[in-house]
Amino acid sequence: MLDNISIPEDIEQEPELAIPSIEEQKRIVEELKRLEEAGELTPEVLEEFMTGKRTVSKSE
């Protein structure tokens, strides 16, 4: 079905992100909820969490 699709050899692949632990996922959800309630959750902030550019420390 996908036999006719070719990927250029010089394409730059993004590195795979490690899946956060369940505890870290819970902290991220709490932080996203807090940001949403404060009116600070923007598409840019959400993208930072999804791409690993922003994380939540254990103390937050």
PLY file of the C-alpha trace (Angstrom):
ply
format ascii 1.0
element vertex 60
property float x
property float y
property float z
element edge 59
property int vertex1
property int vertex2
end_header
0.00 0.00 0.00
2.80 2.44 0.84
5.27 0.97 -1.63
5.23 4.09 -3.81
6.32 6.44 -0.98
9.98 7.29 -0.80
11.74 9.30 1.89
14.70 11.38 0.77
17.97 10.14 2.26
19.04 13.64 3.28
15.90 14.29 5.35
16.64 15.38 8.89
14.86 13.24 11.47
13.94 14.56 14.87
15.34 12.58 17.79
12.93 10.30 19.59
11.84 11.50 23.00
11.81 9.12 25.92
8.33 8.47 27.30
8.02 10.18 30.69
7.36 8.03 33.74
3.80 7.84 35.05
4.72 10.17 37.92
6.23 12.69 35.51
3.17 12.45 33.27
0.97 13.21 36.30
3.09 16.27 37.14
2.86 17.47 33.53
-0.93 17.11 33.55
-1.15 19.02 36.84
1.04 21.79 35.41
-1.02 21.98 32.20
-4.22 22.20 34.23
-2.70 24.95 36.39
-1.61 26.89 33.32
-5.05 26.48 31.73
-6.82 27.74 34.86
-4.46 30.73 35.01
-5.12 31.49 31.34
-1.45 30.90 30.52
-1.76 27.75 28.41
-0.94 28.74 24.85
-0.27 26.58 21.79
3.41 27.51 22.15
3.57 26.33 25.78
1.79 23.10 24.88
4.24 22.54 22.01
7.16 23.00 24.42
5.80 20.22 26.65
5.10 17.93 23.68
8.57 18.38 22.19
10.45 18.05 25.48
11.66 21.65 25.43
9.79 22.23 28.70
9.54 19.81 31.59
8.18 19.83 35.12
10.61 19.43 37.99
9.81 17.12 40.90
9.38 20.09 43.24
6.61 21.68 41.15
0 1
1 2
2 3
3 4
4 5
5 6
6 7
7 8
8 9
9 10
10 11
11 12
12 13
13 14
14 15
15 16
16 17
17 18
18 19
19 20
20 21
21 22
22 23
23 24
24 25
25 26
26 27
27 28
28 29
29 30
30 31
31 32
32 33
33 34
34 35
35 36
36 37
37 38
38 39
39 40
40 41
41 42
42 43
43 44
44 45
45 46
46 47
47 48
48 49
49 50
50 51
51 52
52 53
53 54
54 55
55 56
56 57
57 58
58 59
